[in-house]
Structures are given as C-alpha cells and as structure tokens.
Amino acid sequence: MEERLRLGIADSSRFRIAEQVALSPRGDSVAITVRGADESKDRWTSSLIVKSTADEAGEGELVARGGADAPCWSPDGEWLAHLGKEDGEPGTSVLVWSATTRTVRSLVRGLRAASHLMWSPDGGELAFVAAAEDAEAGEARVDVRAKSRPRVIKDLGYKMDGVGLVPPARRHLHVVKPDTGEVRQLTRGDFDVYAPAWSPDGRTVSLGLSRAAGHVPWPLADVYLLRTADGDIRQVCDWGGTVVWTGWTPDGQVVFAGQRWAGPCRRGSLFHLDGRSKEPVDILAGFDRRLVASARGAAPAAVFLGTGEILFCAREAGCTWAYTVSLAGGPVTPWFTGKSTVIQGLSASAEAASLALVISDAETAGDVYVMKGDTTEFRRITHLNRWADRAAITPAEDIRFSPPGRAELHGYLLRGRAEGTEGPTLFDIHSGPDFAWRPNFSPRYLYQQVLVDRGWNILLLNPRGSDGYGEEFMRSLVGRLGFSEEEDFLFALDSMVRDGLAYEGKVAVMGYSHGGFMTNWLTSRTDRFAAGISVAGVSNWTSLYGTSSLGATTTPALLGGTPRELPERYAASSPLTYASDVEAPTLLMHGESDLMNPIGQSEEWFTALRGADRTVEFVRYPGGRHLFMHNGAISQQEDYGRRIVRWLTEHVEGRSTQARGEAAGTRARGEMAGTQGQGDSL
C-alpha cells in the first residue's frame, strides 16, 4: 500500500487552483484562470488556459500568464478576450486571443481599475469599466514631482486596501472595436458605473449607477439603461440599495443582484424589472440565504437555463450550492449540492445548453466540471494537482452545539486524535464576521493539516454573525459585537471538554481580521485559552472607525452607530478595555500596508500587553496588505504558517491539563455593559 503524503507548509505554493471559467458558445472549449505560484517573483499570479471540454486528461493550452482576469468569448467563439498585464506596460490591458491563429494581441493598454469585460451580442465591440482619465491625471503621471504632490481629501472613502489612496477619477463604461482598436467612453459624469450588461439586441446596456464619492464598500446605486447609439441614459427603478450584477432575460427584461439595505450581515438577492413598474420584484422572496455574486464581473450571479429557470448560487452552512427558481419566483430548488461542495465559478452556453462549474470539495482545491444539455452528469475535465492525490488530507466533520434558548450552532471539526484521548485543541475563528468556515480543502490553511498530523483537534465554528444560516442569524450580533460570539465559543468549549474533544489548559485560539478581533477579545475576557494568535486583528473599535478604509461604514453597521453616538458601546466591545486581564502568550502578525485593519490595531494591542509585562511577540510584514497571508508574497504566507505551528507547539503542546474547576477563567470577565438594544436595526 502506497504511503500517504504528509503536507507541509511549503506545499501551499505547489497547488494550482481553478478560479474563473468561461464556456465557449459552442460548448466545445472552456477558458480557465488558474491561480499558481510565481516563485521567481515571490508572488501569486493567474494564468489563462483553454481546454477542450471533450478532453479529460490534457493540461490545456496556455494563453496568457501574469494576472489574467475576466475571460469571455466572442459570440462566434473565434476570440477570447481577457484582462491582463503586459511586460513593461503600466496598468491593465484588454487582450484578445484568436482560436484560429492561437495568438494574442493587445487592444487597450494602461487601464486603471478595469473590470466587467464583455462582448456585444454581435461581436462588434468589447465593453469594459475603467477609471476615466482626464488631462490633469495624464500630466501627473509624467510629472517627476507627482509622487510628492499633496493630496487634498474632502470625502470619506479616500483609501482602499491593496490600492492605497483612491485615484480621484470616476469609473466609467467604455467600448473598444476589436478590428480597429478604437475606444469610446459611453458614460461621463460625477458617478461610478457598476455591473453593466448588454441587452440581447445589443442596443442597450443595463448598469448600476452610484454617485457616492470615493471607495464605499456597499455603494448605494440605482439601475439605469444606457442607449449605446447616442449615450442616452435613464433610470428604470426606484431602488437605492446596492447593485453588484445586472443581466437580461432571453426576452429582454432586466434582472439584477444586490441588497435592499447596504452593509455587512445583510441578505443579497435577485430582483426582476418587468418594464411595467419601477418597483423591483424579489425573485428569491422567502429564500433566507445570501446570493453569491462577484462585484468584479468575474462570474454571473445567475444564468438562464433552457427550461426557462434561473440558476444561481448561494451559501448554505459554509458550502456554496447551486439552486434554480422560475423568473416569477416561487419555490427555490436545490440543483447541485454536496456535503462539502463549494462552487467557486460558473459559466453557461445557451447555444450548446451546457454548463461549466469550478468546484472544490473535501479532497480537491478547485477543478472544472462540465455538463452537456443532453446529460445530467458533470464530468471533471481538469486535474490540476495530481501530485496531491497521495496527500493525507483530514476532512472536516460536521459538529453541532445546542445552547439553550438560542439558535443551534454549527461548524466543522478537524479531528487529530480519537475522542477521549488527551491532547491540544485549537479554536480557529473565521473573518467577516459575515463569512463562514467551509468544509472544502484549501491550501491557504495548510497549517491546519500540519497541526492535525501532530494530534490537534481544530474547531471551525460558525458563530452568530456567520453567513449560510439565514439573515436573522447573521444580524443577531449587531450591537453586541464580541459578546454574542463569546457566548457561542465558550458554550462550544464547555461541550467539547465534556465530550472529551478538548482539555482545559490545552486549548488555544487564533484568527485573522474579525477572527483576530475575537482572539484578542477571548484572551482578554477569559483565561481558558493557553495561547492566542491574532492576525490583522482589531483591538480598538474607536480608533478603527477613524483609520480603517472601511471604518466609517462597516463599524457603525456592526455596532449600531458611531463612536460619538455610542461611546460606551464602542469601549465595551473593544478588547483594549480588558487588555490588562490577558494571560495567554500572544503572537501578533500584521501586514504593514493593511488599510482595512491598519497595523495600528496590533500596535495598540502589543503596547498594552508588553506594558503589562505579558508574553507577546509582534511580527510585521513589509508591504503586506490585509490578506497578506493568502494573496501576498509567497514567502510571507509560508512564514505565517510556520509561525503558527511554532507558537502553538511551544506554548500549548507541553502544558499539563487542568480539571474543569481549576480553570481560573471559567466565566467571562466583566458584564455586557453598554450593549443594550440587542439586534438593533440599522
């Protein structure tokens, strides 16, 4: 029997993962963007390959490497357009590949903030959204003093993680003729364009239009129709929510995806405009799950099947499943599910009645599957990580807890030892808070597999606030940030100790972003955790409100108001208030260029703990953004994983266990002061 391969931290860069998929009109080829490591440049990149849907064994043809994005086929299947980076060229280019000559040529260069690439129905033009340049901006690029020129800020939303200071230019709709390279700007004005889509006859483009200034995570928008011949634009509905995708039914009616109310912990849905009323109809009314939609136009929020039904994806308890519904609404039917299924990409060919999906599950990181209209079976056509077939991957098991008087808690357990066997346990907390741990395998979390191999149990709990359990569950933490999740994690800890899955004195906690906040919170509110690892976490909601790229919008949405309106609540929900009670040895890791949760959050936490003479180590990653551990330098991702294993090994594995009554922090410190108004509406 062949020995199973034990995965190590460095193996993360060996994985290739299918991300975006575009099915050709005839359904005979599929374009795939594949994430992989560029070791020579110490970074992740996306390559573009084209593969025959009839070929289940081959690797496919490499079309482009280096930041390929948003592939889309011309209506005749001759041209494959995509966004990409060209050597020596600034910004992003619009590129096209010929299926006949197998060559690539550039149509447009030097674009900023480019997205939503799409062909007109007749194939005569390519539309895209990009920052509209003006004369002043053009001069600034060639002025040697441009980098030193002061920036005058007059509105919020002036910075963005991964971008820096947001350029003052608005994002507008453009079209380019593939035969001549002629570019036309179709929209102009003091607004941004979102989610455009061609009408079936090619005469009109639907789009979301927002007049909000600067970078806004949930821009309020309305749906407009643009006549491409003369640029005439008109509003077609009274909405005022968010618009992340627009599309058209085969008979020319507008559908769109968005939220009725902006902000985190909100349900997104599909809406229909029948042309007779300005009031959108919620197609998924009564379906209490959040629609999955790409705000960059990398994948459609919905596709229309030959049966007249709409196919869309939504989160379900950590999974992402596909569902169908009729345009008139009514019951939503699960269409493609699975115990560990996470659908990561979707494309359809109406002409060929075919579908292509990118699917990850408990054993695979992401491969492409296709289904022809005359069958009901999906065929896997990529096998991007054959070397990992021998890997010993510990699958996630469902685990549930039933706290009295409130909703059942669900999550996943990575089991590193038999029940009742003494050993260490890690509570790994997800970001968000309106995210959720998934049961699929992801190379981003190889430290988990390494720890399981060392005998660790790892709890991946989805506490209140998590996505995939309904809007009420997501919103139940609003106004009680920290306190609700504390109740959930401590109940889970009590249950696991009782069931022999965890042992007092040998339980650690970690997380990044919101999970980093909860790590800071739990280690300051109880001493039941032997060690903590906080990555890009929050320690002080008041300072985050004033310094984060999302602070002025996200923080009030989660806490129910601004620091001026609710100073006591901000203090009560900030770990910094309880920092003097931290006993757990704490490892802090933070990207120095993080604008979402600026590094000052970890600086405040480090200063508080070090000033109190606690065991604390602070690791700063130069140039690291908010998700440096996933999307930054490969060397930093590997360093991050190794430090996690090293810290937990050093501070937890050698500790002795305690009887339940000996744990000094058996109840949380402090009362839930300043948190009245549970579940405040925004």
Phi and psi in degrees as a GROMACS rama.xvg file:
@    title "Ramachandran Plot"
@    xaxis  label "Phi"
@    yaxis  label "Psi"
@TYPE xy
-68.6345  134.645  GLU-2
-70.9763  136.891  GLU-3
-75.2893  144.127  ARG-4
-83.0721  126.165  LEU-5
-87.7383  122.937  ARG-6
-76.6038  142.11  LEU-7
-117.893  170.868  GLY-8
-57.0027  -41.3384  ILE-9
-68.0068  -15.0227  ALA-10
-70.6196  -14.1695  ASP-11
-57.9297  -36.2329  SER-12
-78.0788  -5.52514  SER-13
-84.3322  -18.2512  ARG-14
-78.9009  141.498  PHE-15
-115.831  132.596  ARG-16
-127.822  124.205  ILE-17
-68.9337  133.282  ALA-18
-119.891  -63.9377  GLU-19
-106.008  152.523  GLN-20
-141.746  140.464  VAL-21
-136.965  116.517  ALA-22
-86.3091  134.16  LEU-23
-68.1048  158.009  SER-24
-56.0756  -37.0694  PRO-25
-83.3342  -6.49807  ARG-26
75.4016  10.5048  GLY-27
-93.8366  -13.5633  ASP-28
-136.836  155.967  SER-29
-136.814  132.739  VAL-30
-94.5102  136.121  ALA-31
-135.322  128.548  ILE-32
-89.484  132.457  THR-33
-122.002  121.421  VAL-34
-79.6704  131.665  ARG-35
-154.156  172.111  GLY-36
-91.0626  136.276  ALA-37
-108.578  89.9876  ASP-38
-62.218  -32.5165  GLU-39
-65.8816  -26.5377  SER-40
-110.107  3.13344  LYS-41
55.4756  46.6281  ASP-42
-153.048  165.286  ARG-43
-90.4697  147.753  TRP-44
-145.965  166.788  THR-45
-118.399  125.457  SER-46
-101.954  159.683  SER-47
-117.38  124.758  LEU-48
-122.543  155.103  ILE-49
-119.769  131.594  VAL-50
-134.046  140.285  LYS-51
-69.3055  136.186  SER-52
-72.8717  -12.1817  THR-53
-87.8574  -12.037  ALA-54
-99.6381  111.455  ASP-55
-97.1537  -3.42064  GLU-56
-114.279  -33.5847  ALA-57
-71.4502  167.426  GLY-58
-86.4389  -18.6027  GLU-59
90.115  169.976  GLY-60
-97.4537  129.26  GLU-61
-76.3574  122.649  LEU-62
-99.3621  -43.1848  VAL-63
-155.494  151.615  ALA-64
-131.239  151.577  ARG-65
96.24  73.2955  GLY-66
80.6457  26.9906  GLY-67
-64.2514  139.82  ALA-68
-152.657  151.923  ASP-69
54.5024  53.5883  ALA-70
-67.8389  144.081  PRO-71
-154.353  140.121  CYS-72
-92.379  144.914  TRP-73
-67.4233  155.482  SER-74
-56.8187  -28.5771  PRO-75
-89.4727  -1.7439  ASP-76
76.6687  6.81596  GLY-77
-81.7998  -34.4344  GLU-78
-118.981  138.25  TRP-79
-115.206  112.613  LEU-80
-94.2672  152.586  ALA-81
-161.107  162.143  HIS-82
-93.669  144.917  LEU-83
-166.444  177.88  GLY-84
-107.583  135.577  LYS-85
-109.627  138.874  GLU-86
-56.9904  128.322  ASP-87
80.5146  -2.93914  GLY-88
-105.444  135.916  GLU-89
-76.873  154.751  PRO-90
69.2723  -159.806  GLY-91
-108.307  145.922  THR-92
-113.416  152.455  SER-93
-95.3885  121.114  VAL-94
-122.917  150.434  LEU-95
-130.708  141.346  VAL-96
-115.084  134.386  TRP-97
-92.0897  127.465  SER-98
-71.8  -15.4863  ALA-99
-90.018  -52.7912  THR-100
-88.7357  -13.27  THR-101
60.7889  34.1936  ARG-102
-122.361  157.916  THR-103
-113.335  139.207  VAL-104
-134.881  156.177  ARG-105
-96.6231  135.676  SER-106
-102.671  -43.8543  LEU-107
-138.202  140.19  VAL-108
-124.98  163.122  ARG-109
73.0463  25.4261  GLY-110
-79.9449  146.759  LEU-111
-114.862  142.098  ARG-112
54.372  44.3854  ALA-113
-81.4909  143.401  ALA-114
-164.829  178.541  SER-115
53.3268  52.5817  HIS-116
-76.4955  132.53  LEU-117
-160.468  142.578  MET-118
-83.3134  146.755  TRP-119
-70.6904  155.961  SER-120
-58.0894  -27.8323  PRO-121
-92.1579  -2.05447  ASP-122
77.1277  7.77011  GLY-123
-82.7576  -17.9129  GLY-124
-145.063  154.792  GLU-125
-114.733  127.694  LEU-126
-101.583  151.063  ALA-127
-158.114  158.981  PHE-128
-105.368  136.308  VAL-129
-158.073  160.924  ALA-130
-62.2042  130.8  ALA-131
-85.7185  120.366  ALA-132
-80.358  150.649  GLU-133
-125.305  175.936  ASP-134
-60.5673  -40.297  ALA-135
-64.8119  -41.9913  GLU-136
-64.5651  -38.8458  ALA-137
-63.6665  -40.5258  GLY-138
-65.762  -36.6271  GLU-139
-62.7551  -30.6873  ALA-140
-68.8922  -28.8656  ARG-141
-102.551  -2.40932  VAL-142
-81.7942  121.995  ASP-143
-65.2155  -18.1156  VAL-144
-92.7414  2.94318  ARG-145
-59.4421  -39.502  ALA-146
-66.2037  -22.7796  LYS-147
-97.348  -4.54818  SER-148
-69.6235  132.135  ARG-149
-62.3667  146.04  PRO-150
-106.014  125.682  ARG-151
-95.2522  120.099  VAL-152
-104.393  126.834  ILE-153
-123.713  -10.2533  LYS-154
-134.84  157.202  ASP-155
-68.4485  170.001  LEU-156
74.6347  29.5766  GLY-157
-86.8889  -3.5334  TYR-158
-139.931  159.876  LYS-159
-149.853  132.772  MET-160
-60.1964  132.476  ASP-161
87.9509  -11.8951  GLY-162
-117.6  -42.118  VAL-163
96.6112  -141.611  GLY-164
-68.7098  128.565  LEU-165
-71.773  126.209  VAL-166
-58.1317  146.753  PRO-167
-70.3121  -14.1931  PRO-168
-66.2907  143.889  ALA-169
-83.5883  156.018  ARG-170
-95.2505  120.707  ARG-171
-125.821  167.208  HIS-172
-88.3704  130.886  LEU-173
-127.775  160.195  HIS-174
-133.268  149.257  VAL-175
-130.514  139.551  VAL-176
-87.2775  119.379  LYS-177
-62.1725  -28.3856  PRO-178
-78.0228  -32.7277  ASP-179
-112.402  -18.8565  THR-180
78.3103  7.56143  GLY-181
-68.9263  130.291  GLU-182
-110.846  134.34  VAL-183
-122.201  138.373  ARG-184
-94.6688  119.075  GLN-185
-89.675  -25.8822  LEU-186
-122.32  146.898  THR-187
-145.416  146.386  ARG-188
140.164  178.211  GLY-189
-86.9765  64.8361  ASP-190
-157.275  167.913  PHE-191
-115.611  145.417  ASP-192
-100.097  136.327  VAL-193
-128.723  145.947  TYR-194
51.7584  54.3755  ALA-195
-74.854  156.976  PRO-196
-154.371  135.865  ALA-197
-72.2949  143.42  TRP-198
-73.5442  159.926  SER-199
-58.2954  -31.2511  PRO-200
-88.3678  -3.81338  ASP-201
77.512  3.4755  GLY-202
-89.3988  -16.3498  ARG-203
-136.747  149.579  THR-204
-122.883  127.429  VAL-205
-85.401  148.683  SER-206
-162.243  159.972  LEU-207
-94.8163  138.784  GLY-208
-126.542  124.339  LEU-209
-124.328  134.464  SER-210
-98.7542  4.79097  ARG-211
-61.7194  142.054  ALA-212
-89.8126  143.106  ALA-213
72.4674  -167.43  GLY-214
-82.6207  116.496  HIS-215
-124.081  123.953  VAL-216
-65.4248  -30.1579  PRO-217
-130.451  74.449  TRP-218
-67.194  132.193  PRO-219
-72.0603  131.543  LEU-220
-141.165  165.967  ALA-221
-126.519  159.84  ASP-222
-91.431  130.4  VAL-223
-125.706  159.198  TYR-224
-117.72  130.418  LEU-225
-111.84  125.843  LEU-226
-84.5647  117.823  ARG-227
-71.3449  -24.663  THR-228
-67.6487  -40.9825  ALA-229
-127.598  1.70014  ASP-230
79.3465  6.08798  GLY-231
-62.7233  132.822  ASP-232
-131.998  137.052  ILE-233
-142.793  146.142  ARG-234
-78.0833  138.755  GLN-235
-119.456  -1.63074  VAL-236
-155.863  154.467  CYS-237
-91.9219  104.143  ASP-238
-123.192  -76.7714  TRP-239
72.7445  15.5125  GLY-240
-102.139  -145.365  GLY-241
-107.225  153.32  THR-242
-131.566  112.411  VAL-243
-110.44  -11.7824  VAL-244
-160.405  140.838  TRP-245
-127.208  155.751  THR-246
-158.14  179.38  GLY-247
-131.419  141.024  TRP-248
-72.6309  160.371  THR-249
-56.6726  -26.7822  PRO-250
-96.3985  11.999  ASP-251
92.906  27.3372  GLY-252
-104.974  149.718  GLN-253
-89.2026  135.616  VAL-254
-124.993  154.219  VAL-255
-151.576  161.713  PHE-256
-116.6  142.089  ALA-257
174.882  -169.596  GLY-258
-119.561  140.674  GLN-259
-69.4765  -30.9775  ARG-260
-124.76  133.974  TRP-261
-75.2449  157.738  ALA-262
117.355  169.745  GLY-263
-72.9004  167.892  PRO-264
58.6965  39.1034  CYS-265
-125.464  148.804  ARG-266
-81.6245  129.415  ARG-267
-99.4718  150.601  GLY-268
-147.518  178.461  SER-269
-102.115  139.219  LEU-270
-129.936  152.259  PHE-271
-123.961  135.567  HIS-272
-115.916  114.348  LEU-273
-89.138  0.688904  ASP-274
88.547  -13.1315  GLY-275
-97.8133  -19.7413  ARG-276
-138.163  150.72  SER-277
-86.3786  -0.876006  LYS-278
-92.294  114.359  GLU-279
-65.6218  145.152  PRO-280
-102.905  127.321  VAL-281
-75.4166  107.284  ASP-282
-66.5833  -29.7849  ILE-283
-103.149  25.7765  LEU-284
-54.4468  130.997  ALA-285
90.2598  -9.71759  GLY-286
-95.1513  103.229  PHE-287
-89.8601  55.7923  ASP-288
-137.574  158.117  ARG-289
-93.3143  127.045  ARG-290
-62.3388  142.498  LEU-291
-96.677  121.904  VAL-292
-144.89  139.157  ALA-293
-86.5533  122.904  SER-294
-76.1556  -10.6523  ALA-295
-96.4678  -1.0501  ARG-296
77.5454  15.6234  GLY-297
-75.7852  -18.5347  ALA-298
-153.941  145.304  ALA-299
-71.9896  147.716  PRO-300
-74.6473  -23.0315  ALA-301
-156.885  152.429  ALA-302
-130.977  154.264  VAL-303
-100.546  125.461  PHE-304
-86.628  161.337  LEU-305
-62.0544  -20.494  GLY-306
-77.4672  -5.90787  THR-307
91.9621  -3.77364  GLY-308
-88.2496  160.363  GLU-309
-102.541  132.051  ILE-310
-105.678  130.941  LEU-311
-146.401  169.165  PHE-312
-117.081  147.118  CYS-313
-149.144  157.333  ALA-314
-82.2894  141.532  ARG-315
-141.282  102.741  GLU-316
49.6165  45.7502  ALA-317
95.3471  -26.9102  GLY-318
-82.7092  166.124  CYS-319
-123.958  115.465  THR-320
-113.786  161.973  TRP-321
-101.799  141.507  ALA-322
-133.432  161.567  TYR-323
-124.26  152.854  THR-324
-155.342  152.923  VAL-325
-82.7489  158.766  SER-326
-59.6665  -30.3694  LEU-327
-78.9063  0.58424  ALA-328
88.5212  -152.839  GLY-329
97.8026  -161.844  GLY-330
-66.0574  142.202  PRO-331
-95.4051  131.182  VAL-332
-114.07  125.598  THR-333
-60.1791  132.763  PRO-334
-115.744  -41.7068  TRP-335
-138.794  112.993  PHE-336
-129.045  -170.465  THR-337
160.995  146.997  GLY-338
-57.9214  -32.2603  LYS-339
-127.078  21.621  SER-340
-76.8918  127.29  THR-341
-127.638  110.135  VAL-342
-83.2749  122.967  ILE-343
-110.005  -10.3011  GLN-344
-161.799  154.468  GLY-345
-150.609  136.97  LEU-346
-150.902  150.306  SER-347
-136.032  150.354  ALA-348
-120.909  108.801  SER-349
-66.2234  -38.138  ALA-350
-60.3538  -42.1853  GLU-351
-97.5795  0.190216  ALA-352
49.5198  48.7586  ALA-353
-127.123  157.836  SER-354
-132.011  150.109  LEU-355
-131.135  134.721  ALA-356
-128.53  144.299  LEU-357
-97.8952  121.813  VAL-358
-128.173  134.466  ILE-359
-118.124  149.337  SER-360
-144.563  -163.008  ASP-361
-63.319  -20.6174  ALA-362
-117.02  -14.5505  GLU-363
-125.213  148.239  THR-364
-88.4701  -12.4608  ALA-365
146.294  108.521  GLY-366
-135.363  168.997  ASP-367
-100.947  136.475  VAL-368
-126.364  143.04  TYR-369
-125.911  152.848  VAL-370
-136.47  125.493  MET-371
-85.7748  153.479  LYS-372
-63.4367  -23.9028  GLY-373
-90.233  8.69028  ASP-374
-132.681  171.638  THR-375
-120.681  10.481  THR-376
-109.891  137.717  GLU-377
-87.5175  139.014  PHE-378
-111.149  134.272  ARG-379
-80.9163  122.907  ARG-380
-113.396  -2.9298  ILE-381
-125.928  150.295  THR-382
-142.337  74.6855  HIS-383
-73.9417  -15.7179  LEU-384
-134.178  58.0214  ASN-385
-59.0588  -32.9802  ARG-386
-59.8519  -27.3971  TRP-387
-85.4447  -0.703752  ALA-388
-60.5205  -26.2071  ASP-389
-87.8317  -2.52729  ARG-390
-70.6386  141.762  ALA-391
-87.9314  91.305  ALA-392
-99.9683  122.293  ILE-393
-81.6663  118.188  THR-394
-76.3605  156.957  PRO-395
-81.2805  134.022  ALA-396
-103.281  143.867  GLU-397
-64.3037  140.335  ASP-398
-141.102  138.422  ILE-399
-132.845  148.591  ARG-400
-132.76  144.68  PHE-401
-121.913  79.349  SER-402
-67.3689  138.413  PRO-403
-65.8849  135.794  PRO-404
81.1574  5.02402  GLY-405
-149.687  176.493  ARG-406
-61.8428  146.617  ALA-407
-59.9176  143.914  GLU-408
-102.882  139.083  LEU-409
-130.553  151.531  HIS-410
-171.314  -158.926  GLY-411
-133.054  147.81  TYR-412
-119.432  126.063  LEU-413
-96.301  112.677  LEU-414
-95.5276  119.249  ARG-415
-104.604  -2.73611  GLY-416
-159.295  163.964  ARG-417
-69.5243  148.642  ALA-418
-58.3388  134.442  GLU-419
87.6422  -1.85399  GLY-420
-92.8299  126.576  THR-421
-66.9828  139.925  GLU-422
174.904  179.148  GLY-423
-83.0355  156.307  PRO-424
-135.451  141.244  THR-425
-117.657  129.444  LEU-426
-94.4002  106.124  PHE-427
-99.2586  121.962  ASP-428
-109.041  131.881  ILE-429
-78.1086  168.186  HIS-430
-83.1452  -172.138  SER-431
129.104  -113.274  GLY-432
-79.4678  -12.4801  PRO-433
-88.1983  50.36  ASP-434
-115.592  -170.81  PHE-435
-160.431  145.094  ALA-436
-66.3374  140.995  TRP-437
-110.198  154.654  ARG-438
-89.2582  1.78183  PRO-439
-82.2538  162.465  ASN-440
-80.5673  134.034  PHE-441
-135.28  126.281  SER-442
-64.9094  -11.9141  PRO-443
-67.4606  -18.6  ARG-444
-119.753  41.1997  TYR-445
-64.6512  -22.1872  LEU-446
-59.4973  -29.4276  TYR-447
-64.9311  -44.447  GLN-448
-65.1312  -37.0879  GLN-449
-63.8599  -43.6243  VAL-450
-67.0723  -40.4884  LEU-451
-59.7826  -40.7379  VAL-452
-63.202  -22.1736  ASP-453
-89.9251  2.86545  ARG-454
98.1609  13.1846  GLY-455
-83.776  141.468  TRP-456
-92.2621  138.431  ASN-457
-125.249  120.749  ILE-458
-93.382  124.715  LEU-459
-112.114  79.8961  LEU-460
-84.6435  142.355  LEU-461
-106.616  89.8424  ASN-462
-77.3323  -179.501  PRO-463
-54.1364  138.215  ARG-464
105.822  -19.0448  GLY-465
-73.8602  152.714  SER-466
-83.3155  154.06  ASP-467
98.6265  5.57277  GLY-468
-129.199  12.1785  TYR-469
103.951  156.884  GLY-470
-67.7605  -37.4694  GLU-471
-60.9739  -40.346  GLU-472
-64.4674  -42.0337  PHE-473
-62.726  -41.081  MET-474
-87.7103  -5.57269  ARG-475
-68.2013  -14.1477  SER-476
-93.934  -6.74186  LEU-477
-60.8851  127.23  VAL-478
85.7787  -8.67842  GLY-479
-130.157  35.3886  ARG-480
-58.0775  125.916  LEU-481
97.2763  -49.4647  GLY-482
-68.1964  -45.9124  PHE-483
-61.0751  -47.2026  SER-484
-67.5538  -34.9211  GLU-485
-57.6777  -46.1186  GLU-486
-58.4051  -42.644  GLU-487
-67.7535  -44.698  ASP-488
-68.6689  -39.1368  PHE-489
-70.7646  -33.9435  LEU-490
-65.0393  -42.8475  PHE-491
-62.5479  -39.582  ALA-492
-63.1719  -46.477  LEU-493
-57.1902  -43.103  ASP-494
-66.0199  -40.6125  SER-495
-70.668  -36.1063  MET-496
-63.4612  -44.4929  VAL-497
-60.996  -36.8273  ARG-498
-91.687  4.96067  ASP-499
76.5435  21.6302  GLY-500
-98.6298  -14.2664  LEU-501
-146.196  155.398  ALA-502
-131.067  129.974  TYR-503
-54.0337  135.995  GLU-504
91.8099  -12.589  GLY-505
-127.995  38.0201  LYS-506
-119.485  128.127  VAL-507
-114.615  165.495  ALA-508
-137.555  142.013  VAL-509
-152.702  167.423  MET-510
173.489  163.332  GLY-511
-120.747  152.938  TYR-512
60.4167  -117.066  SER-513
-63.3494  -30.7342  HIS-514
-66.4016  -31.0249  GLY-515
-67.9614  -40.4384  GLY-516
-56.8795  -47.7421  PHE-517
-67.7544  -30.3471  MET-518
-64.0017  -48.3007  THR-519
-58.6774  -42.2883  ASN-520
-63.4947  -52.5118  TRP-521
-67.6417  -36.979  LEU-522
-72.8737  -18.6895  THR-523
-93.8781  -17.7718  SER-524
-100.844  -17.4551  ARG-525
-153.392  150.318  THR-526
-105.229  31.3185  ASP-527
-83.0435  -2.80943  ARG-528
-108.299  127.883  PHE-529
-77.1743  -20.5572  ALA-530
-160.502  156.549  ALA-531
-135.411  146.176  GLY-532
-131.1  112.477  ILE-533
-110.528  120.485  SER-534
-116.78  120.362  VAL-535
51.6331  40.841  ALA-536
-88.6456  178.182  GLY-537
-114.745  136.591  VAL-538
-119.265  -21.5046  SER-539
-145.34  105.218  ASN-540
-66.9918  -28.8935  TRP-541
-67.6633  -47.0003  THR-542
-70.5999  -31.7466  SER-543
-63.2474  -40.3016  LEU-544
-54.3007  -38.9064  TYR-545
-90.4949  -12.3577  GLY-546
-121.148  -20.4654  THR-547
-75.9753  148.11  SER-548
-64.1635  -21.2318  SER-549
-113.47  1.44333  LEU-550
-59.1063  -42.6037  GLY-551
-71.6189  -13.6224  ALA-552
-110.241  -51.021  THR-553
-69.8539  -44.4527  THR-554
-62.2825  -48.0176  THR-555
-62.3609  -32.3776  PRO-556
-65.5904  -34.5776  ALA-557
-84.9319  -32.7765  LEU-558
-98.2014  -8.0033  LEU-559
91.717  8.49848  GLY-560
165.952  -177.072  GLY-561
-89.222  166.584  THR-562
-59.4766  -33.5594  PRO-563
-66.9638  -38.129  ARG-564
-77.2748  -34.7587  GLU-565
-133.815  59.3308  LEU-566
-61.096  -37.4173  PRO-567
-68.0628  -37.2932  GLU-568
-67.7892  -40.6696  ARG-569
-61.2342  -42.6973  TYR-570
-67.1929  -41.7743  ALA-571
-65.924  -31.1958  ALA-572
-94.2281  4.22525  SER-573
-96.8409  124.269  SER-574
-54.8349  -29.7308  PRO-575
-57.2507  -28.5165  LEU-576
-61.7514  -29.3174  THR-577
-113.251  13.3564  TYR-578
-58.9507  -31.9269  ALA-579
-66.343  -14.332  SER-580
-93.9273  0.139615  ASP-581
-68.8608  130.899  VAL-582
-116.736  -25.6489  GLU-583
-69.32  133.397  ALA-584
-56.3219  129.712  PRO-585
-123.227  130.539  THR-586
-106.081  125.83  LEU-587
-110.364  133.769  LEU-588
-133.079  133.88  MET-589
-155.326  138.942  HIS-590
-77.6484  133.692  GLY-591
-71.3986  -17.4401  GLU-592
-105.739  18.8518  SER-593
-69.4728  118.097  ASP-594
-103.112  -12.7968  LEU-595
-78.8591  -53.9541  MET-596
-117.685  86.1956  ASN-597
-54.2285  151.794  PRO-598
-60.8054  -18.3345  ILE-599
-56.6207  -26.6046  GLY-600
-63.3175  -44.3372  GLN-601
-74.1313  -30.491  SER-602
-63.0216  -42.6835  GLU-603
-62.739  -42.3687  GLU-604
-67.232  -43.0537  TRP-605
-61.3818  -45.0382  PHE-606
-61.2872  -41.9123  THR-607
-65.0025  -44.4829  ALA-608
-73.4306  -41.6407  LEU-609
-68.7999  -36.069  ARG-610
-64.0098  -26.3544  GLY-611
-92.881  10.0311  ALA-612
62.9179  38.2529  ASP-613
-91.4414  161.766  ARG-614
-78.2955  112.627  THR-615
-149.593  141.824  VAL-616
-131.365  135.2  GLU-617
-120.902  115.856  PHE-618
-110.824  121.123  VAL-619
-107.204  133.827  ARG-620
-108.521  107.425  TYR-621
-57.4546  130.468  PRO-622
75.1855  -3.84988  GLY-623
-69.4752  132.178  GLY-624
-92.0265  -168.967  ARG-625
-60.2385  -40.4502  HIS-626
-107.317  44.4239  LEU-627
-57.1467  -31.8035  PHE-628
-74.0202  -10.5464  MET-629
-116.191  -43.3785  HIS-630
-116.787  3.21759  ASN-631
-91.084  -149.744  GLY-632
-64.1832  138.792  ALA-633
-60.2475  -39.9583  ILE-634
-62.7314  -35.89  SER-635
-71.1314  -37.9796  GLN-636
-62.3849  -42.8107  GLN-637
-67.9627  -39.7716  GLU-638
-61.13  -42.7078  ASP-639
-57.1378  -48.4638  TYR-640
-64.5389  -41.4719  GLY-641
-66.7202  -38.0994  ARG-642
-66.1792  -36.0827  ARG-643
-59.4691  -51.8072  ILE-644
-62.1738  -42.2407  VAL-645
-65.0142  -43.4836  ARG-646
-65.3116  -43.9091  TRP-647
-69.5868  -37.8505  LEU-648
-61.8247  -44.5911  THR-649
-69.9626  -39.859  GLU-650
-103.665  -5.73556  HIS-651
-126.325  -45.6058  VAL-652
-59.7444  -35.1415  GLU-653
-86.3438  -4.52617  GLY-654
-74.2362  151.653  ARG-655
-86.3276  156.443  SER-656
-82.7068  163.39  THR-657
-123.157  150.93  GLN-658
-68.1177  153.523  ALA-659
-55.7317  -40.9991  ARG-660
-72.8151  -15.5219  GLY-661
-85.7067  -11.4323  GLU-662
-71.1379  117.613  ALA-663
-65.3526  -28.9453  ALA-664
-104.867  50.2204  GLY-665
-70.992  -14.0457  THR-666
-129.087  155.124  ARG-667
-67.6986  147.489  ALA-668
-77.9693  142.911  ARG-669
81.6662  165.215  GLY-670
-104.558  168.73  GLU-671
-85.4836  57.6514  MET-672
-72.5687  146.882  ALA-673
70.9857  20.6804  GLY-674
-120.512  19.7041  THR-675
-61.4286  155.238  GLN-676
89.0737  45.1042  GLY-677
-55.4706  131.131  GLN-678
69.7114  33.1496  GLY-679
-51.3356  138.987  ASP-680
-82.2288  151.013  SER-681
